[in-house]
């Protein structure tokens, strides 16, 4: 027993060294910046939305629940619980899709009416509503690409909501590679960072659609033109959305 305990202590000491390595800390800083930059941009959306129709938007009425899940991602990452991260991301993506769908299809309804419609009409455990989303800045072909990417990412996340063969095989492989729970590798962290980055970009695009082109343009000018280190500047869909506003006078100087 003493020998087993010493092995555990030695393994933990080695892992603590890894957690303090520059490689790990650099990836952790990157993920923190992604989450913080998302929160900053989404707060901008909320402030602008409150100037016009905060009281009737289901998406923006429920935004605190989205924030709750996004903020908790940092804590889950710190504890090394990879699958719960993906479950939180699935909730975030599904919620935003369905809230935006209701806001768009029933734009003139009051908030209480939208909540009732949500309960009556929105499908459970599927995102059929995503097919009705039309991003104002995208042409038909690029909108299809966006919808397909949402579906692809959602499909990946769904594998971690209920017990699945993929989860079992993935975890067995991690154990074989010495990356069991509590001993996640740099590759594990990078994989999680990547899926978080993907989901938060898709969510920001839909938040901007819900905000409307006028206020979305203000956000793009600020974050793309004035914040050169904003992590989402080079993301495919946000970059395309941003180019829609190249006509703005602020960019003609």
C-alpha angles and dihedrals in degrees: 000000000000090000091051091050091050090052090051092048092048092049091049091049090052090049092050087056089052091050089056094046119115092239093058095041091049092054090045091052089049092054092046089053092050092053094043092048090050091051092048093051094044091050087054088054092049093050092051093043091054088061092064122016111353091133095060103035113100091194095054094038088060097039093110089066089054090049090050091057094043094050092047089057090076092056094046092050090051090055092048096237100147103174096051087056090059092047091053090048091052090053091049094049095044093047095050092047093052096042091051091047092054093045091051100042094042101030096149095050123104119249095256090052090051091052090053091046089051091055094046104040114021115100120239122239092357134085101215087141092071090077089067095055116110117184108213094221097050129083118225096270095047091045088056089052090052093049091048091050091051090051093046094051092044090051091053092050093048090066089070100048097075130024108283142171090244091059092049095048093043093052093046089054091049091051091050088053093049094254102119121150109304092023103069117169130230087255090056091052093048091050091052092046090053096052091045090051091050095049096045091051092052090048093051091052090053092045089054090049089052090049094054132237098281098058092032087060091056090053093049093050091050100043099035099038104032105028104059093174096052104132096221096056094101099039112124102237099036090047090054092047090050092053088062087074098053087111093066115118091235087067096048095071 
